[in-house]
């Protein structure tokens, strides 16, 4: 390690050899925090401990105009004169930049203290009676701990607030979902009731769609017959076709043959009135009413049968 010197080029001392403890004590200058400044002012009761001048006016809330400076008690860069005068005296703190080795002074006293420290003023500063540095340091530690705990507490409160907001948001989303499902089922039920009245003229109940949180039900009140169940499915499909952008529906003969002939005739009329694509497949056309057969004959696209009318011209049965 390089030797450490104090003084000027013409008047310097190798303190690494002359005073190794001092060489280890002197550290590079470090900045002072606002929290420390408040403690230094409180330590001297807001008065310069050497001359008694006010360091902060009572009406002064901000320190934009400073009447004080934070000084080193033992100089950070001592002159040879200071070194010789203070040699052998007590030094505060672990090093020159420690909290204990600094104090608030007026600007005039700080200027003197920096270059022309006297033994009397030095002893006066290290034995400043107003407030123990140990008490101040402990106060500072407790305040830092308090600030840290308050920050953690604020963070926890924010976390709880976010969790509560998340719970509220989930509940709000659930409520919106319930409202939308209620509106959806209401529109479909109204349309299914309208179509059912066209088919049955209020002789049979219309199917009813309802949603729960994780399920749904689709029933025709007071009627659980197979034909009524398939009629409900057809009415539901036509309702969705009418209410949405769905472009097409397809119903197979397996569904349609379960429905009574009278009801099927009315359903065919609903198919014909639709402006969208409807594809159905039926068999045994001749078993239906004359009116139903007439509608089918007028609307047929593909008619399959025996004697050369099979699909691809061949019977596979």
Beta strands, then each sheet from edge to edge (+ up, - down):
strand 1: 5-7
strand 2: 12-14
strand 3: 68-72
strand 4: 102-106
strand 5: 207-211
strand 6: 216-220
strand 7: 248-251
strand 8: 277-280
sheet 1: 1+ 2-
sheet 2: 3+ 4-
sheet 3: 5+ 6-
sheet 4: 7+ 8+
end
